[in-house]
Amino acid sequence: MTSSSDLSADLYGWWRIIETSQWVSEGLDDLGPAMLSITGHADRLRMHCLLAYVNVRPTKNGASFSWNGAWEYDQMSGTGSLKLGKDGKLHGRIKIKDSDSSTFIAERTSQPTEPIPGPPSYRDKWTRR
């Protein structure tokens, strides 16, 4: 089994998602800056109303990933792929299981000052605040 330590060093770090091909850019930062972490430890994805845990694996041309999280409070999962472009940006595709997919572009950024929260559970939807 290949570990995340076999990933190209160029892929490691924090990535700010700046564009998607299928989902409007308005709302991309609804839960905070749209980001993907590739650190090898508790990696996360945040964009639009999606919070997810990410598992990244190396491929010949970059990496593939699976993700598991929640869009608002609805549990969902999916897959994706990514590679570093000649422009230094991360170019990828994210797919929601049995649903939409979109390409995305991300720029390298620094780790956020506040951690990306884990995805909420469906029960959280009904918890009084």
C-alpha positions in Angstrom: 0.0 0.0 0.0 1.3 3.4 -0.9 1.4 6.1 1.8 0.8 9.8 1.6 4.6 10.2 2.3 5.1 9.0 -1.3 3.4 12.1 -2.7 5.4 14.7 -4.6 6.7 17.3 -2.2 5.3 20.0 -4.5 1.7 18.9 -3.6 2.1 19.2 0.1 0.7 22.2 1.9 -2.4 24.3 2.0 -4.3 25.2 -1.2 -6.8 28.0 -1.7 -9.5 27.0 -4.1 -10.1 30.0 -6.4 -12.3 28.6 -9.2 -14.6 25.7 -10.1 -15.9 24.9 -13.6 -19.4 23.8 -12.6 -20.3 25.5 -9.4 -20.6 29.2 -9.2 -17.8 31.2 -7.6 -20.3 33.2 -5.6 -20.6 31.2 -2.3 -17.4 29.4 -2.7 -16.3 30.9 0.6 -19.6 30.5 2.5 -18.0 28.6 5.4 -14.7 30.4 5.3 -11.9 30.5 2.6 -12.3 27.5 0.3 -9.3 25.3 1.0 -7.8 21.9 0.6 -5.1 20.7 2.9 -2.5 18.1 1.8 -0.4 17.7 4.9 -0.5 13.9 5.5 -2.4 14.5 8.8 -6.1 15.0 9.2 -6.5 16.6 5.7 -9.6 18.6 5.1 -11.6 20.2 2.3 -13.8 23.3 2.7 -15.8 24.9 -0.1 -19.3 26.2 -0.6 -21.3 24.4 2.2 -19.0 21.3 2.1 -16.8 20.3 5.0 -14.9 17.0 4.5 -12.1 14.8 5.6 -9.7 14.0 2.7 -7.5 10.9 2.1 -4.9 11.7 -0.6 -2.9 9.0 -2.5 -0.1 9.4 -5.0 -0.6 8.6 -8.7 1.8 8.7 -11.7 0.8 12.3 -12.6 -0.2 13.8 -9.2 -2.6 12.4 -6.7 -6.1 11.0 -6.2 -8.2 11.5 -3.2 -11.4 10.3 -1.6 -13.4 12.5 0.7 -16.2 12.0 3.3 -18.1 14.9 4.8 -21.3 16.9 4.8 -22.9 19.5 2.5 -24.7 21.6 5.1 -25.9 18.6 7.2 -26.4 16.1 4.5 -23.7 13.3 4.6 -22.0 12.7 1.3 -18.7 11.4 -0.1 -16.8 11.4 -3.3 -13.5 11.2 -5.1 -11.1 13.5 -6.9 -7.8 13.9 -8.6 -5.2 16.7 -8.8 -1.9 17.6 -10.3 0.4 20.6 -10.1 0.2 22.7 -13.3 3.1 24.4 -15.0 1.7 27.7 -13.6 2.3 26.5 -10.1 -1.4 26.1 -9.4 -3.2 22.9 -8.4 -5.5 21.7 -11.1 -8.1 19.1 -10.0 -11.4 17.5 -10.3 -13.9 16.7 -7.5 -16.8 14.3 -7.8 -19.7 13.9 -5.5 -20.8 10.2 -5.4 -23.8 9.6 -7.7 -24.0 13.3 -8.5 -22.1 16.3 -9.9 -18.4 16.8 -10.7 -16.4 19.9 -11.3 -12.8 20.9 -12.1 -11.1 23.3 -9.7 -8.0 25.5 -9.6 -6.2 26.3 -6.3 -3.3 28.5 -5.4 -0.8 27.7 -2.7 -1.5 29.6 0.6 -0.6 29.5 4.3 -2.3 27.4 6.9 -5.5 29.2 8.2 -5.3 30.8 11.6 -8.4 28.8 12.6 -8.6 25.1 11.8 -11.1 23.9 9.2 -13.8 22.2 11.3 -14.8 18.6 10.8 -18.1 18.0 9.0 -21.3 18.2 11.0 -23.4 15.2 11.6 -27.0 15.0 10.6 -28.0 15.1 14.3 -26.3 18.5 14.6 -29.1 19.8 12.4 -31.6 19.2 15.1 -29.5 20.4 18.1 -30.9 23.5 19.8 -28.4 26.3 19.9 
